[in-house]
Amino acid sequence: MLDQHERRRHGRVPIDLQLIAGDYWSSPRAHVVDLSVWGLRYYTALDAAPPRQREVYLEFMLPDDGEPVCALGLVTAEQRDQLFCSRSVRFTQLSHRDQQRLRDFVRRRFRIAA
């Protein structure tokens, strides 16, 4: 059962990926720290973080894959301190092909970790 702090229902793998995350007017670079088939968590410098918004555009490359994953996502949690902004995002629009690529990648990572 999920406790009050852990709301995720799907496994996430720790990862180190560069990300373009933004709205329709700006897309600052960010850093993905965990990833699942259904969403991700990323950090960006506070001065590069767009104003709080609910929907973000996401673009990132999976390791050893030549095509970017592109998605829209809904910000489900956000934390800010003096230097950084951390956001958890649930994918809302993701192509079937990109979803399958993510599913395969996450399964491989879980298999390697086991």
Protein Blocks (a to p, Z undefined) as FASTA:
>chain_A
ZZfklmcfbdcdddddddddddfkbccddddfbdcfkbccddddfklpccddfbdcdddd
dehiabdcddddddfbdcddfkbccdddddfbdcfklmmmmmmmmmmmmmmmZZ
